[in-house]
Amino acid sequence: MTLSRRTLLGLASAFALTRPVGAQTVRELYQGRTIVTGRRPETRLPGMVRCLAQVLVRVSGDPRLAVHPLLARLSETPETAVATYSYRDLYAFRPIRDEQGTRDRPYEMTVEYDPAKIDAMLAQMGSRPWLAERPRLVVFLAVHHIGSSFMLSSMVDQGELMRQSFQDAAWNAAMEVVIPSPETLARAGLTVENTAEATPQSLLGFVDRKVGQVPLVGLLDWSKPLLAWKARWRIAADGAPGWGIEGVNFDAAFRNGVGGAAQVLSGNGTPG
């Protein structure tokens, strides 16, 4: 049986919970992970290319580095900054039945990087490590789909795949994402009808600022002409304008939201 990428990522997430950078060691921050098929060099090296881009973004807080012009050259020898790598068998409790099954077996590959070498790469790209305690994002999201509109919350069955997707986006940015409870949404008076008018600053009273929580307000709308999602994001940070993306699935929309928030909060400018 072939499992979807979302299922494989869900299996991987069951082994590794998202934590804020402040709760991570530097060693954990300088790690990338990806799903590979088998443990052969022909799948390992492309996996290391993906992990290199991932760790540069995680360490800096700047999602633009994933498309930086210098990345292509650095990716020609993706193992240069690697300290160690390991595999976790996502079919750990399934027997290996034949050689083909062994080659096709999915693994989560974790790549640990040498911090000094990654920092040197960041310097070449005009960037720097973001090693300070990172804020925790509380996502207030209104979803408008065909025949269904709802506020994403932590306790309602509706939106489970979206909650999982946010955790994947959070790991990629080395951030923590909190989905508010229905009670918090009720106290804030937020509905799908009025979220567009709500300012992030007006929601500061409904997050725990003592532990560094910051409101991230989002609108996720299904576009019939595009047959895809449109997203707009705003964050409670001084002078930060809104940003957004369209024509994508909700995984990409959430990466845009969380990655954009990391970009603003890390001092790397405004999301495009």
Order of alpha helices (4+ residues) and beta strands (2+ residues): alpha-alpha-beta-alpha-alpha-beta-alpha-beta-alpha-beta-beta-alpha-beta-alpha-beta-beta-beta-alpha
